[in-house]
Amino acid sequence: MNEAIEKRKLNDIATWMISVEETGLPNILKGIFFMDGNPLPDTCMTMYNVEWDSKNLSLFIPVSGLVQWTFHDSIPGWLLLRAAQLSQFGYQIKFDDSALQSAQIIPFVFGLAIPKWIFDLTMYQIGDSINGDIWKRENLWFGGSLRIGEYTLRRVVNADGSYTSAFNDMLNKAPNDCLVIAPK
């Protein structure tokens, strides 16, 4: 294994959660996103460094990918990180059309897709945001009988490394210390 769990700080996330290779990712999906209101002990994610499938308008994000996801520096955060590693947890995000305004999110565990009747996950742009700054994440569980774990995905760092207006709000809501899977 050429990876390690490292402690990092969210207040300098723009310096270490960066794009290291060009993958054809559309501009609307570039940057770092804060999971505002997420009840789980994970805070930020990026779609950088994963291959964009322009034909199928989709990408796959391995939650335990290198510098792909942040977790709280806590026992629950560490447990969630380890569970993501062990289960090879990830999400396929498949957009509805080329406007990239809404998408179906398919969770994968051990390389297998979880059926939609168990988890029906979506994201769509909200408000006046058509540039990808604010997305609503909705979760329907077990055929739509439960709505648990919904949150707003907010861009906190732009593609050029500059902070958005949501960055300081993230620092006020989330613990600054985080865990990340990084290269050794």
N, C-alpha and C positions, 0 to 999 in steps of 0.2 A: 504494500500500500504506500503510495507516494502522497499521502495527505495526512493532515493533522487537525485536531480541533484547537482553534486559537481564540484567545480573548481579544476583542477589538472594541473600539468606541464608535458609537453612531455619530458623534459630533464631527468626525473626520471621515465619514463613510465615502465621500467623493474621492478620497485619495487611494482607497484600496478596493472598492467594489466597482471595477472599471472594465471597459471593453478591452480584451487583449487580442481579439481576432475579428475580422470582418466576416459577418455571416449573412449579409443581405437583409438584416432586420429593418423593417420600415421605421422611419423616424418617430411615428406615433407611439412606438413600443420601446423606444430607447430611453435610458435613464434608470433611476432607482426609485422604487415604489414602496411606500409605507402602508402597511395593512392596518389602517385606522379603525379601531373598534374590534379588531380580531380578538376573540376570547382565548385563543391558544397562545402559548409563550413563544411566538415567532413574530418578528417585527417588520423586516424589509426583505425585498426580493428584487432581482433584476432579470431581464430577458436577454441580457448580453451573453455572448459566447455560446449560444445554442443556435443550431441551424434553422433558418427560416425556410419553410417549404412554400415558395411562391405559387406553385401550382395548386396546392390544397389549402392555401392560406392558413397554415398552422405551424406550430413549433412545439417542442417537447422540453419541459423544464424539469431536470432532476433536482428535487429538493435538496438532496445531499451532494449536488455538484459543487465543484470548487468555486468558492466565493459567489455562490448563487443566491443564498438565503441566509438570513440572520435569525438567531434564536436568543432568547433571554439568557443572561448569565445567572442561571438558577437551576435547582434540581429539576423542576418540570421542563425547563428549556433544554437542559442536557438530555433528559429522557426522550423528549420529542426529537431532538437531533439524532440520537442513537437509533430510535425507532425508524426514522426516515432512512438512515444508512442501512440498517439491517433488512428493511422491507424493500429497499430500492424504490422508495416512493417518489412519484413524479406526476406531473400534470401535462396532458396534451391540451393546448389551447387551439381550438379550431374556429376561425372567424366565419360568420355567416355569409359575408360577401366582401368584395374588394374595398368597400368603404371603411372596413375595420372598426365598426361602431359597436358591434356585439359579437359574443363568442360563446360557444359551448366549451366547458372545461371537463375533461375526462381524466379522472384520477387513475393511476396505475400502481399496483402493488405486486412485487415480484415479477414485473414485466407483463402483468395481466390487467386489462382494463376492468374497472369496477362498473357493473351494469348501471345504466341510467335509472332504472327503477329503484336502485339502492341510493345512489347519490346523483342528483340532477343539479349540476353546478353550472352557473352562467356568470358572465360579466358583460356589462354594457356601460357606455359612456353616459354620464349624467350632467345635468345642468347645461350651461352654455359651453361646456368643454367638448370641443370636437377635435382637439389636438392631442388627446390622450392623457391629459393631466388628472382627470378624476373618473374613476370607474366604480360602479356598484357591483359588488360580488354577492350573488344570491345562492343559497344552498337549500335545495329541497331534498329531504331524506325520506326514504321508504315510500316512494310513490307520491310524495307531496304531502304526507301527513304531518311532517315536522319541518320547521324552518329554524335551523340552528347554525350559529357560527357565521352569520352574515356580517359584512364590513364594507368599508369604502377604501378603495385602493387609490392612493394619492401619490403623484410624482413629487418627490422631494429633491431630486437632483436631475438636472437636464443633461442631455447628451454631451454638452460642452463642459460639464463638470460644475456649472453654476448651480446654486441652490435656488429652489422655488420658494414662493411665499409660504408653502406648507412645511418647509423644513423646520423652522423654529417651533411650530405647533407639534411636530413629531417629537422634538427634543423635550417638550413639556409633558408629553403623554407617555412616552416610552422610556424604559431604563436605558441610560447611556451605554452601560457595559453590555456587550453581547458576545455570543459565540458564533463562530463561522468555521466552515470546513475550508482549509487553505492548503496549498501545496507545501510539502516539506522543504 
